[in-house]
């Protein structure tokens, strides 16, 4: 479904026609002479449990996530070493596995940028060195989109892109370096005062509001989005296996989401047709599969 959403938006907007490459960027340099850049190109474990894995062990670097894991799922600290299919953890625990999945997390990594153009920041809500979270302070001809730890994702990316678009097209003007740094320092002070998820979500909502107010991007109820985020977090903490079944109301249309005909844990068909089918269609398909004749061969 995520692919359909992204591909649909890109196709309808016509932006796909403007994309001239599909490969990764390998290197970027700033050319002082002509002022241009040069290009040379949590929930995996639960999904595995859902699909029938006998046991799932998740290793953490700093602290456990602390959800109420179902039988067959556990959290252990960082891996110490491998001995074939046997894994030793830093607390002395030992487990044997059939497969290991490396989940790198959100690592903002820019190997294609030289040091003078690259952010040196972990995954946080407001990386140092970016004016309004997008403009590289040391060289305001360079823009970063999505460099933050993300609660809002797509809506934040949209608002950032709107703002950067206006800068590139000359519709918006940048303040001087001193004013930009003052703004960066103010936001970093607010970020350093963030304590807990509710404050983090509100911080990012306020950040997006600032971007929207600076452009013609259509404003929406960001405070309601914050409320929905916190309700989602509460549902997830209550039951890691059922929070996806909880409906929420669209901030844009006011429409309450329809409860899916099959609980997420029991839904093994993630096709678009299955997702959009009615409860009667789903029940009929399940009956047909149960009643299908079975042939036995000697």
Buried (B, 14 or more C-beta within 10 A) or exposed (E): EEEEEEEEEBEEEEEEEEEEEEEEEEEBBBEEEEEEEEEEEEEEBBEBBBEEBEBBBBBEEEEEEEBEBBEEBBBBBEBEEEEEEEBBBEEEBEBEEEEEEEEEEEEBEBEBBEEEBBBEBEEBBBBBBBBBBBBBBEEBEBBBBBBBBBBBEEBBEBBBBBBBBBBEEEEBEEEEEEEBBEBBEEBBEBBEEBEEEEBBBBBBBBBBBBBBEBBEBEEBEBEBBBBBBBEBBEBBEEBBBEBBBBEBEEBEEEEEEEEBBBEBBEBEEEEEEBBEBEEEEBEEBEEEEEEEEEEEEE
